[in-house]
Amino acid sequence: MHFSLTDLAADITQNSAESGADLVELEIWEQQLPAAGRDPAAMDGSSPAEGEFRFITRDNGRGMDDAELKRAMDPFVTDGIKHPGRKVGLGIPFLIQTATQSGGGWKISSVKRGMEKSADKPSGTEVEAWFDLANVDTPPVGDIPGLFRTVLLFEGPREVVLRRKRQGGGGDLDYAVKKTELADVLGGLEDVSSLALLGRYLRSLEGEDG
């Protein structure tokens, strides 16, 4: 079971990383507005806020045709490969359920490799979901730097691009990072010291102490 929106985003992005993609993108968009009657200056994330959390994943992997996409959205269908022994798939179906119950929504589109109709629509899958932060059924946002670190370390894609925008909620943010650039600067993303530096850097982008 997922406990935060970042858990959902990590699960869906992992699907992209395992799709045979060279490129995986994850965008996080967050807008927090002060609840009615509150002082905007006090909006530090410690109290309930109105607003929206949205994430988008894109990949240039093998994609799905209409029948495969329909199966992927069915909670009672599993390929038995990614999660051996699991009887119910909790990725896309659980995302749809959570987004709907929390007053948000979702969109999924996919083009199967070998069935591209033009260069403008290459193979791959795009998943977008949004959540009402004021809804009582919306899970907590979770750990954004931790999410980004996890996604950067997924095996498979040569390039991972992360984009982040936030309005309110303790200060505006707008930044992007690339896996290849970080690996070049840090001398790789394998050893303990590089991973520690990566974690501190991602937290600094969020205005957190390393």
N, C-alpha and C positions, 0 to 999 in steps of 0.2 A: 504494500500500500504506500502511496505517496503522501508525504507530510508537508510539502511546500511546493510553490510554483517552480522553484528552481529544480526540484526533483523531476517534475514533469518535463521541463525543458531539457534536462540532461538525458532523460529516457528517449525523447523524440530525436534529439541530436545524435544519440548513439545509433539509432536506426540509420541515419544518414551516413555515419562513419562506416557502417557495415554494409553499405549498399554498393561497394565497388567504386566509390567516388574518389576523384583526385582532389576535389574542392568541396569543402563544407563551410557554410556560413551560418552564423547565429546572431540574430539581432534581438536586443532587449530594449524595449521602450517602456518607460514608466513615467506616469504623471500623477503626482499627489497634490491634491488641493485641500486646504484646511476645511474641516467640517463646519457646517453652519454655526455661526456664533463664536468661533474660535479666533484667536489672534494669529494672523499669518506668521508673525515672528516666532510663535511658539511651536511651529510645525517642525518638530525634530524627529518624528518617526515614533515617538513614545505613546502617541494617542491615535485612536482611529482616524483615518483620513478618507476623503472621497477622491476618486481618481480611477486610473486604469493601469493595469499591467498587461503588456503585450509582448509575445515573442514570435519570431519568424525563423524557421530553419529552411535552408536551401542546400541542395546538393546536385552534382552532375553524375549521379550514379546510374544504376541500371533502370531505375524507374519502374512504373507499373502500368498495365493496361487497365481498362475499366473494371474488368472482372477481378483482377488482383487487388485493385483499390477497394472494391466493395468488400472483399474478404478481409482486408486489413482493418476495416472499420467494424467488423463483426466480432464482438467480444467472445464468441463461442468457437472461433476458428484460430488455430495455432499451427505453425509449420513443424513444431516439435524439434526444431534445430537450435534456434537461439536460446530457448529455455526448455531443455529436455524435461519431460514429465509434467510440464504445466498444461492444464486442461483449458485454461481461459487466458486469452491474450489481454494484457493490461496497458499496452502502449497507447495507440491511437484511440481505441474505444474508451479507455479511462480518461484520456484528455478531453474527448468530446463530452463525456458525462460531466466532468468537473467544470468545464467552461460553460456548459449550458446551465447547470445548477447554480453557478455563481453569478448569473446575470450577464455573462459574456457571450462569446461565440467562437466560431472556428471556420477555417477554410483549408481545403487540401486539394492540390492539383499535382498531376504526375504525367510524365511522358516516358513511355517504355523505350529503352535503347533498341535501335533498329527500326523504330516506328516514327522517328522525327519527320515532321512535315516541312520544316524549314530550319535554317541555321538560327533563326530568331527564337526557336523553341527547342533547345537541345534536350537530351534525355535528362531525367532527374525528377526530384520530388520537392515540392514546397509545402510546408505546413505552417499555418498561422493560427494563433489562438490568443484571445484576449479575455480579461477577467475584471470584474467590477470590484475594486478594492474596498468599497463600502458594504458589500454584500456579506452577510454573516456566514455564508457557505463558502466564501473564498478562502483557500488556504493561505497561510502566511507566505510572504515573498520568498524568504530564505536567504541563503548566502550567495550573493552574486559573484564575488571573487572566487569562492570555492567552486561554483559552477563553471566559471571560465577556465580555471586550472584543470578541472576534470575533463572538459571538452578538448582542451589543447593536448591532453595526453592520450586521447583515444587513438588506438591503432587503426591504420588504414589510409586516411587521406593525407596526401603530401602537404596540402595547404588547408589551414583553418583560419577563417576571418571572423573576428568577433567585433560587433558594433554595439555601443551602449549609449543610450540617451535617457536622461532623467530630468524632469522639471519638478521643482519642489522637493519635499521629503528630506530636507537637510541641505539642499543646495543643488543647483543645476549641474548636470554632467553631459559631456559629449565627447566620446573618444572611440578609437578603433585600434585593434591590434591584430598582427598576423603571426601565425605560428613560425613561418620561415624566418621572419625578421627577429623574433624573440630567440629562436634557436641559434641564430648567427651571433647575436649579441652575447648570449649566455654561454656560448660554446657547446650547445646541445641542450636537450631536455631530459637527460637520463640520470645524471649523478645527483646525489643528495644536495650538494651545495647549490647547483643550478636550480633545482626544484624549490629550495628555500628562497633563493633570490626571486624566482618567478612568483611565488606566493606573496612576497612582500611588495613586489612591483604592482601586482594586480590590486592589492589592497590600497596601495598609495593612489592608484587611479580613482578609487572610490572615496578618497579622502580619509581613509582609515590609517591608523598606525600599523606599520609592518609587524 
